[in-house]
Amino acid sequence: MAKDVEVKGFNPGLIVLIVVGGLLLTFLIGNYLLYMYAQKTLPPKKKKPVSKKKMKKERLKQGVSAPGE
């Protein structure tokens, strides 16, 4: 009796697993393709030049003692 169920059709749990796996795979591949397309077409982001004031603040934050301390 149990063997007939196996031969008759696919396990519903297996079908759900395949569908979910397929959707996940499609999503990941789509994301990767979109990422590759964006890398080729979008111009690289330009970094803003850091001012000397900000450089001093960063050095102080990192623990480099300022002259006169």
mmCIF file as gemmi writes it, N, C-alpha and C atoms, coordinates in Angstrom:
data_model
loop_
_atom_site.group_PDB
_atom_site.id
_atom_site.type_symbol
_atom_site.label_atom_id
_atom_site.label_alt_id
_atom_site.label_comp_id
_atom_site.label_asym_id
_atom_site.label_entity_id
_atom_site.label_seq_id
_atom_site.pdbx_PDB_ins_code
_atom_site.Cartn_x
_atom_site.Cartn_y
_atom_site.Cartn_z
_atom_site.occupancy
_atom_site.B_iso_or_equiv
_atom_site.pdbx_formal_charge
_atom_site.auth_seq_id
_atom_site.auth_asym_id
_atom_site.pdbx_PDB_model_num
ATOM 1 N N . MET Axp A 1 ? 0.838 -1.196 0 1 0 ? 1 A 1
ATOM 2 C CA . MET Axp A 1 ? 0 0 0 1 0 ? 1 A 1
ATOM 3 C C . MET Axp A 1 ? 0.888 1.267 0 1 0 ? 1 A 1
ATOM 4 N N . ALA Axp A 2 ? 1.899 1.295 0.856 1 0 ? 2 A 1
ATOM 5 C CA . ALA Axp A 2 ? 2.781 2.453 0.961 1 0 ? 2 A 1
ATOM 6 C C . ALA Axp A 2 ? 3.612 2.62 -0.305 1 0 ? 2 A 1
ATOM 7 N N . LYS Axp A 3 ? 3.988 1.521 -0.936 1 0 ? 3 A 1
ATOM 8 C CA . LYS Axp A 3 ? 4.804 1.587 -2.152 1 0 ? 3 A 1
ATOM 9 C C . LYS Axp A 3 ? 4.02 2.201 -3.312 1 0 ? 3 A 1
ATOM 10 N N . ASP Axp A 4 ? 2.704 1.941 -3.372 1 0 ? 4 A 1
ATOM 11 C CA . ASP Axp A 4 ? 1.869 2.481 -4.446 1 0 ? 4 A 1
ATOM 12 C C . ASP Axp A 4 ? 1.826 4.013 -4.405 1 0 ? 4 A 1
ATOM 13 N N . VAL Axp A 5 ? 1.82 4.589 -3.202 1 0 ? 5 A 1
ATOM 14 C CA . VAL Axp A 5 ? 1.77 6.046 -3.04 1 0 ? 5 A 1
ATOM 15 C C . VAL Axp A 5 ? 3.048 6.667 -3.61 1 0 ? 5 A 1
ATOM 16 N N . GLU Axp A 6 ? 4.178 6.046 -3.374 1 0 ? 6 A 1
ATOM 17 C CA . GLU Axp A 6 ? 5.465 6.555 -3.862 1 0 ? 6 A 1
ATOM 18 C C . GLU Axp A 6 ? 5.512 6.543 -5.389 1 0 ? 6 A 1
ATOM 19 N N . VAL Axp A 7 ? 5.016 5.482 -5.994 1 0 ? 7 A 1
ATOM 20 C CA . VAL Axp A 7 ? 5.079 5.324 -7.45 1 0 ? 7 A 1
ATOM 21 C C . VAL Axp A 7 ? 4.052 6.217 -8.138 1 0 ? 7 A 1
ATOM 22 N N . LYS Axp A 8 ? 2.888 6.414 -7.485 1 0 ? 8 A 1
ATOM 23 C CA . LYS Axp A 8 ? 1.763 7.13 -8.087 1 0 ? 8 A 1
ATOM 24 C C . LYS Axp A 8 ? 2.15 8.561 -8.503 1 0 ? 8 A 1
ATOM 25 N N . GLY Axp A 9 ? 2.781 9.337 -7.615 1 0 ? 9 A 1
ATOM 26 C CA . GLY Axp A 9 ? 3.112 10.727 -7.934 1 0 ? 9 A 1
ATOM 27 C C . GLY Axp A 9 ? 4.23 11.252 -7.056 1 0 ? 9 A 1
ATOM 28 N N . PHE Axp A 10 ? 4.559 12.527 -7.288 1 0 ? 10 A 1
ATOM 29 C CA . PHE Axp A 10 ? 5.617 13.146 -6.492 1 0 ? 10 A 1
ATOM 30 C C . PHE Axp A 10 ? 5.132 13.427 -5.082 1 0 ? 10 A 1
ATOM 31 N N . ASN Axp A 11 ? 6.066 13.447 -4.182 1 0 ? 11 A 1
ATOM 32 C CA . ASN Axp A 11 ? 5.79 13.813 -2.796 1 0 ? 11 A 1
ATOM 33 C C . ASN Axp A 11 ? 5.476 15.32 -2.76 1 0 ? 11 A 1
ATOM 34 N N . PRO Axp A 12 ? 4.343 15.73 -2.191 1 0 ? 12 A 1
ATOM 35 C CA . PRO Axp A 12 ? 3.995 17.167 -2.155 1 0 ? 12 A 1
ATOM 36 C C . PRO Axp A 12 ? 5.08 18.023 -1.492 1 0 ? 12 A 1
ATOM 37 N N . GLY Axp A 13 ? 5.711 17.483 -0.475 1 0 ? 13 A 1
ATOM 38 C CA . GLY Axp A 13 ? 6.799 18.207 0.194 1 0 ? 13 A 1
ATOM 39 C C . GLY Axp A 13 ? 7.962 18.458 -0.744 1 0 ? 13 A 1
ATOM 40 N N . LEU Axp A 14 ? 8.234 17.481 -1.593 1 0 ? 14 A 1
ATOM 41 C CA . LEU Axp A 14 ? 9.324 17.597 -2.566 1 0 ? 14 A 1
ATOM 42 C C . LEU Axp A 14 ? 9 18.672 -3.6 1 0 ? 14 A 1
ATOM 43 N N . ILE Axp A 15 ? 7.746 18.716 -4.037 1 0 ? 15 A 1
ATOM 44 C CA . ILE Axp A 15 ? 7.319 19.728 -5.016 1 0 ? 15 A 1
ATOM 45 C C . ILE Axp A 15 ? 7.497 21.124 -4.424 1 0 ? 15 A 1
ATOM 46 N N . VAL Axp A 16 ? 7.062 21.308 -3.192 1 0 ? 16 A 1
ATOM 47 C CA . VAL Axp A 16 ? 7.198 22.609 -2.512 1 0 ? 16 A 1
ATOM 48 C C . VAL Axp A 16 ? 8.67 22.994 -2.411 1 0 ? 16 A 1
ATOM 49 N N . LEU Axp A 17 ? 9.501 22.026 -2.042 1 0 ? 17 A 1
ATOM 50 C CA . LEU Axp A 17 ? 10.935 22.26 -1.904 1 0 ? 17 A 1
ATOM 51 C C . LEU Axp A 17 ? 11.546 22.691 -3.24 1 0 ? 17 A 1
ATOM 52 N N . ILE Axp A 18 ? 11.175 22.014 -4.316 1 0 ? 18 A 1
ATOM 53 C CA . ILE Axp A 18 ? 11.703 22.336 -5.648 1 0 ? 18 A 1
ATOM 54 C C . ILE Axp A 18 ? 11.251 23.727 -6.083 1 0 ? 18 A 1
ATOM 55 N N . VAL Axp A 19 ? 9.977 24.053 -5.857 1 0 ? 19 A 1
ATOM 56 C CA . VAL Axp A 19 ? 9.447 25.371 -6.245 1 0 ? 19 A 1
ATOM 57 C C . VAL Axp A 19 ? 10.152 26.483 -5.471 1 0 ? 19 A 1
ATOM 58 N N . VAL Axp A 20 ? 10.264 26.32 -4.161 1 0 ? 20 A 1
ATOM 59 C CA . VAL Axp A 20 ? 10.921 27.337 -3.32 1 0 ? 20 A 1
ATOM 60 C C . VAL Axp A 20 ? 12.389 27.47 -3.709 1 0 ? 20 A 1
ATOM 61 N N . GLY Axp A 21 ? 13.052 26.336 -3.912 1 0 ? 21 A 1
ATOM 62 C CA . GLY Axp A 21 ? 14.456 26.347 -4.332 1 0 ? 21 A 1
ATOM 63 C C . GLY Axp A 21 ? 14.636 27.034 -5.673 1 0 ? 21 A 1
ATOM 64 N N . GLY Axp A 22 ? 13.733 26.762 -6.594 1 0 ? 22 A 1
ATOM 65 C CA . GLY Axp A 22 ? 13.783 27.385 -7.923 1 0 ? 22 A 1
ATOM 66 C C . GLY Axp A 22 ? 13.606 28.889 -7.85 1 0 ? 22 A 1
ATOM 67 N N . LEU Axp A 23 ? 12.647 29.323 -7.037 1 0 ? 23 A 1
ATOM 68 C CA . LEU Axp A 23 ? 12.408 30.764 -6.878 1 0 ? 23 A 1
ATOM 69 C C . LEU Axp A 23 ? 13.618 31.456 -6.254 1 0 ? 23 A 1
ATOM 70 N N . LEU Axp A 24 ? 14.192 30.821 -5.251 1 0 ? 24 A 1
ATOM 71 C CA . LEU Axp A 24 ? 15.367 31.381 -4.579 1 0 ? 24 A 1
ATOM 72 C C . LEU Axp A 24 ? 16.54 31.492 -5.549 1 0 ? 24 A 1
ATOM 73 N N . LEU Axp A 25 ? 16.744 30.446 -6.326 1 0 ? 25 A 1
ATOM 74 C CA . LEU Axp A 25 ? 17.829 30.422 -7.308 1 0 ? 25 A 1
ATOM 75 C C . LEU Axp A 25 ? 17.614 31.505 -8.365 1 0 ? 25 A 1
ATOM 76 N N . THR Axp A 26 ? 16.376 31.634 -8.841 1 0 ? 26 A 1
ATOM 77 C CA . THR Axp A 26 ? 16.042 32.66 -9.835 1 0 ? 26 A 1
ATOM 78 C C . THR Axp A 26 ? 16.32 34.051 -9.272 1 0 ? 26 A 1
ATOM 79 N N . PHE Axp A 27 ? 15.932 34.271 -8.026 1 0 ? 27 A 1
ATOM 80 C CA . PHE Axp A 27 ? 16.144 35.56 -7.364 1 0 ? 27 A 1
ATOM 81 C C . PHE Axp A 27 ? 17.627 35.897 -7.274 1 0 ? 27 A 1
ATOM 82 N N . LEU Axp A 28 ? 18.426 34.915 -6.856 1 0 ? 28 A 1
ATOM 83 C CA . LEU Axp A 28 ? 19.867 35.137 -6.702 1 0 ? 28 A 1
ATOM 84 C C . LEU Axp A 28 ? 20.541 35.405 -8.041 1 0 ? 28 A 1
ATOM 85 N N . ILE Axp A 29 ? 20.177 34.637 -9.063 1 0 ? 29 A 1
ATOM 86 C CA . ILE Axp A 29 ? 20.756 34.823 -10.398 1 0 ? 29 A 1
ATOM 87 C C . ILE Axp A 29 ? 20.349 36.189 -10.949 1 0 ? 29 A 1
ATOM 88 N N . GLY Axp A 30 ? 19.083 36.561 -10.748 1 0 ? 30 A 1
ATOM 89 C CA . GLY Axp A 30 ? 18.591 37.871 -11.19 1 0 ? 30 A 1
ATOM 90 C C . GLY Axp A 30 ? 19.347 39.005 -10.527 1 0 ? 30 A 1
ATOM 91 N N . ASN Axp A 31 ? 19.569 38.874 -9.227 1 0 ? 31 A 1
ATOM 92 C CA . ASN Axp A 31 ? 20.322 39.891 -8.487 1 0 ? 31 A 1
ATOM 93 C C . ASN Axp A 31 ? 21.74 40.024 -9.028 1 0 ? 31 A 1
ATOM 94 N N . TYR Axp A 32 ? 22.375 38.896 -9.286 1 0 ? 32 A 1
ATOM 95 C CA . TYR Axp A 32 ? 23.751 38.895 -9.788 1 0 ? 32 A 1
ATOM 96 C C . TYR Axp A 32 ? 23.83 39.56 -11.16 1 0 ? 32 A 1
ATOM 97 N N . LEU Axp A 33 ? 22.882 39.213 -12.042 1 0 ? 33 A 1
ATOM 98 C CA . LEU Axp A 33 ? 22.876 39.794 -13.389 1 0 ? 33 A 1
ATOM 99 C C . LEU Axp A 33 ? 22.646 41.303 -13.321 1 0 ? 33 A 1
ATOM 100 N N . LEU Axp A 34 ? 21.736 41.73 -12.452 1 0 ? 34 A 1
ATOM 101 C CA . LEU Axp A 34 ? 21.452 43.153 -12.284 1 0 ? 34 A 1
ATOM 102 C C . LEU Axp A 34 ? 22.683 43.884 -11.748 1 0 ? 34 A 1
ATOM 103 N N . TYR Axp A 35 ? 23.379 43.247 -10.81 1 0 ? 35 A 1
ATOM 104 C CA . TYR Axp A 35 ? 24.598 43.816 -10.232 1 0 ? 35 A 1
ATOM 105 C C . TYR Axp A 35 ? 25.666 43.994 -11.309 1 0 ? 35 A 1
ATOM 106 N N . MET Axp A 36 ? 25.852 42.961 -12.141 1 0 ? 36 A 1
ATOM 107 C CA . MET Axp A 36 ? 26.85 43.025 -13.213 1 0 ? 36 A 1
ATOM 108 C C . MET Axp A 36 ? 26.49 44.128 -14.208 1 0 ? 36 A 1
ATOM 109 N N . TYR Axp A 37 ? 25.209 44.238 -14.544 1 0 ? 37 A 1
ATOM 110 C CA . TYR Axp A 37 ? 24.734 45.271 -15.474 1 0 ? 37 A 1
ATOM 111 C C . TYR Axp A 37 ? 24.993 46.664 -14.892 1 0 ? 37 A 1
ATOM 112 N N . ALA Axp A 38 ? 24.708 46.825 -13.596 1 0 ? 38 A 1
ATOM 113 C CA . ALA Axp A 38 ? 24.896 48.119 -12.935 1 0 ? 38 A 1
ATOM 114 C C . ALA Axp A 38 ? 26.375 48.501 -12.9 1 0 ? 38 A 1
ATOM 115 N N . GLN Axp A 39 ? 27.248 47.521 -12.67 1 0 ? 39 A 1
ATOM 116 C CA . GLN Axp A 39 ? 28.688 47.789 -12.621 1 0 ? 39 A 1
ATOM 117 C C . GLN Axp A 39 ? 29.188 48.315 -13.96 1 0 ? 39 A 1
ATOM 118 N N . LYS Axp A 40 ? 28.645 47.793 -15.04 1 0 ? 40 A 1
ATOM 119 C CA . LYS Axp A 40 ? 29.094 48.208 -16.378 1 0 ? 40 A 1
ATOM 120 C C . LYS Axp A 40 ? 28.541 49.576 -16.759 1 0 ? 40 A 1
ATOM 121 N N . THR Axp A 41 ? 27.267 49.843 -16.431 1 0 ? 41 A 1
ATOM 122 C CA . THR Axp A 41 ? 26.606 51.041 -16.949 1 0 ? 41 A 1
ATOM 123 C C . THR Axp A 41 ? 26.721 52.262 -16.051 1 0 ? 41 A 1
ATOM 124 N N . LEU Axp A 42 ? 26.682 52.073 -14.728 1 0 ? 42 A 1
ATOM 125 C CA . LEU Axp A 42 ? 26.722 53.229 -13.834 1 0 ? 42 A 1
ATOM 126 C C . LEU Axp A 42 ? 28.147 53.76 -13.698 1 0 ? 42 A 1
ATOM 127 N N . PRO Axp A 43 ? 28.311 55.079 -13.692 1 0 ? 43 A 1
ATOM 128 C CA . PRO Axp A 43 ? 29.661 55.633 -13.49 1 0 ? 43 A 1
ATOM 129 C C . PRO Axp A 43 ? 30.101 55.409 -12.047 1 0 ? 43 A 1
ATOM 130 N N . PRO Axp A 44 ? 31.401 55.26 -11.818 1 0 ? 44 A 1
ATOM 131 C CA . PRO Axp A 44 ? 31.875 55.046 -10.442 1 0 ? 44 A 1
ATOM 132 C C . PRO Axp A 44 ? 31.604 56.274 -9.576 1 0 ? 44 A 1
ATOM 133 N N . LYS Axp A 45 ? 31.314 56.058 -8.3 1 0 ? 45 A 1
ATOM 134 C CA . LYS Axp A 45 ? 31.039 57.171 -7.39 1 0 ? 45 A 1
ATOM 135 C C . LYS Axp A 45 ? 32.333 57.925 -7.103 1 0 ? 45 A 1
ATOM 136 N N . LYS Axp A 46 ? 32.226 59.253 -7.127 1 0 ? 46 A 1
ATOM 137 C CA . LYS Axp A 46 ? 33.402 60.073 -6.838 1 0 ? 46 A 1
ATOM 138 C C . LYS Axp A 46 ? 33.439 60.368 -5.349 1 0 ? 46 A 1
ATOM 139 N N . LYS Axp A 47 ? 34.615 60.206 -4.753 1 0 ? 47 A 1
ATOM 140 C CA . LYS Axp A 47 ? 34.776 60.531 -3.333 1 0 ? 47 A 1
ATOM 141 C C . LYS Axp A 47 ? 35.005 62.029 -3.205 1 0 ? 47 A 1
ATOM 142 N N . LYS Axp A 48 ? 34.351 62.613 -2.215 1 0 ? 48 A 1
ATOM 143 C CA . LYS Axp A 48 ? 34.546 64.04 -1.97 1 0 ? 48 A 1
ATOM 144 C C . LYS Axp A 48 ? 35.914 64.248 -1.331 1 0 ? 48 A 1
ATOM 145 N N . PRO Axp A 49 ? 36.611 65.311 -1.706 1 0 ? 49 A 1
ATOM 146 C CA . PRO Axp A 49 ? 37.911 65.573 -1.069 1 0 ? 49 A 1
ATOM 147 C C . PRO Axp A 49 ? 37.721 65.899 0.411 1 0 ? 49 A 1
ATOM 148 N N . VAL Axp A 50 ? 38.585 65.342 1.245 1 0 ? 50 A 1
ATOM 149 C CA . VAL Axp A 50 ? 38.484 65.546 2.69 1 0 ? 50 A 1
ATOM 150 C C . VAL Axp A 50 ? 39.212 66.837 3.06 1 0 ? 50 A 1
ATOM 151 N N . SER Axp A 51 ? 38.522 67.692 3.798 1 0 ? 51 A 1
ATOM 152 C CA . SER Axp A 51 ? 39.121 68.973 4.191 1 0 ? 51 A 1
ATOM 153 C C . SER Axp A 51 ? 40.164 68.762 5.291 1 0 ? 51 A 1
ATOM 154 N N . LYS Axp A 52 ? 41.037 69.752 5.45 1 0 ? 52 A 1
ATOM 155 C CA . LYS Axp A 52 ? 42.107 69.642 6.45 1 0 ? 52 A 1
ATOM 156 C C . LYS Axp A 52 ? 41.539 69.615 7.864 1 0 ? 52 A 1
ATOM 157 N N . LYS Axp A 53 ? 40.433 70.324 8.09 1 0 ? 53 A 1
ATOM 158 C CA . LYS Axp A 53 ? 39.783 70.311 9.405 1 0 ? 53 A 1
ATOM 159 C C . LYS Axp A 53 ? 39.345 68.901 9.764 1 0 ? 53 A 1
ATOM 160 N N . LYS Axp A 54 ? 38.716 68.233 8.797 1 0 ? 54 A 1
ATOM 161 C CA . LYS Axp A 54 ? 38.243 66.865 9.03 1 0 ? 54 A 1
ATOM 162 C C . LYS Axp A 54 ? 39.415 65.929 9.276 1 0 ? 54 A 1
ATOM 163 N N . MET Axp A 55 ? 40.515 66.138 8.57 1 0 ? 55 A 1
ATOM 164 C CA . MET Axp A 55 ? 41.697 65.297 8.753 1 0 ? 55 A 1
ATOM 165 C C . MET Axp A 55 ? 42.191 65.418 10.196 1 0 ? 55 A 1
ATOM 166 N N . LYS Axp A 56 ? 42.219 66.656 10.719 1 0 ? 56 A 1
ATOM 167 C CA . LYS Axp A 56 ? 42.66 66.886 12.095 1 0 ? 56 A 1
ATOM 168 C C . LYS Axp A 56 ? 41.733 66.183 13.08 1 0 ? 56 A 1
ATOM 169 N N . LYS Axp A 57 ? 40.418 66.311 12.858 1 0 ? 57 A 1
ATOM 170 C CA . LYS Axp A 57 ? 39.434 65.675 13.745 1 0 ? 57 A 1
ATOM 171 C C . LYS Axp A 57 ? 39.611 64.162 13.75 1 0 ? 57 A 1
ATOM 172 N N . GLU Axp A 58 ? 39.815 63.589 12.58 1 0 ? 58 A 1
ATOM 173 C CA . GLU Axp A 58 ? 39.996 62.132 12.47 1 0 ? 58 A 1
ATOM 174 C C . GLU Axp A 58 ? 41.241 61.684 13.228 1 0 ? 58 A 1
ATOM 175 N N . ARG Axp A 59 ? 42.322 62.449 13.102 1 0 ? 59 A 1
ATOM 176 C CA . ARG Axp A 59 ? 43.562 62.103 13.796 1 0 ? 59 A 1
ATOM 177 C C . ARG Axp A 59 ? 43.36 62.142 15.306 1 0 ? 59 A 1
ATOM 178 N N . LEU Axp A 60 ? 42.62 63.151 15.774 1 0 ? 60 A 1
ATOM 179 C CA . LEU Axp A 60 ? 42.348 63.266 17.213 1 0 ? 60 A 1
ATOM 180 C C . LEU Axp A 60 ? 41.514 62.084 17.7 1 0 ? 60 A 1
ATOM 181 N N . LYS Axp A 61 ? 40.54 61.679 16.891 1 0 ? 61 A 1
ATOM 182 C CA . LYS Axp A 61 ? 39.687 60.534 17.254 1 0 ? 61 A 1
ATOM 183 C C . LYS Axp A 61 ? 40.509 59.256 17.379 1 0 ? 61 A 1
ATOM 184 N N . GLN Axp A 62 ? 41.498 59.107 16.501 1 0 ? 62 A 1
ATOM 185 C CA . GLN Axp A 62 ? 42.294 57.88 16.482 1 0 ? 62 A 1
ATOM 186 C C . GLN Axp A 62 ? 43.298 57.825 17.634 1 0 ? 62 A 1
ATOM 187 N N . GLY Axp A 63 ? 43.451 58.921 18.343 1 0 ? 63 A 1
ATOM 188 C CA . GLY Axp A 63 ? 44.313 58.904 19.526 1 0 ? 63 A 1
ATOM 189 C C . GLY Axp A 63 ? 45.693 59.492 19.304 1 0 ? 63 A 1
ATOM 190 N N . VAL Axp A 64 ? 45.945 60.086 18.146 1 0 ? 64 A 1
ATOM 191 C CA . VAL Axp A 64 ? 47.235 60.738 17.905 1 0 ? 64 A 1
ATOM 192 C C . VAL Axp A 64 ? 47.181 62.082 18.623 1 0 ? 64 A 1
ATOM 193 N N . SER Axp A 65 ? 48.097 62.277 19.557 1 0 ? 65 A 1
ATOM 194 C CA . SER Axp A 65 ? 48.04 63.496 20.368 1 0 ? 65 A 1
ATOM 195 C C . SER Axp A 65 ? 48.386 64.72 19.529 1 0 ? 65 A 1
ATOM 196 N N . ALA Axp A 66 ? 47.598 65.764 19.727 1 0 ? 66 A 1
ATOM 197 C CA . ALA Axp A 66 ? 47.835 67.015 19.013 1 0 ? 66 A 1
ATOM 198 C C . ALA Axp A 66 ? 49.005 67.74 19.666 1 0 ? 66 A 1
ATOM 199 N N . PRO Axp A 67 ? 49.773 68.508 18.898 1 0 ? 67 A 1
ATOM 200 C CA . PRO Axp A 67 ? 50.903 69.239 19.492 1 0 ? 67 A 1
ATOM 201 C C . PRO Axp A 67 ? 50.412 70.247 20.535 1 0 ? 67 A 1
ATOM 202 N N . GLY Axp A 68 ? 51.147 70.317 21.666 1 0 ? 68 A 1
ATOM 203 C CA . GLY Axp A 68 ? 50.777 71.262 22.716 1 0 ? 68 A 1
ATOM 204 C C . GLY Axp A 68 ? 49.944 70.637 23.818 1 0 ? 68 A 1
ATOM 205 N N . GLU Axp A 69 ? 49.711 69.33 23.763 1 0 ? 69 A 1
ATOM 206 C CA . GLU Axp A 69 ? 48.92 68.679 24.821 1 0 ? 69 A 1
ATOM 207 C C . GLU Axp A 69 ? 49.834 68.154 25.908 1 0 ? 69 A 1
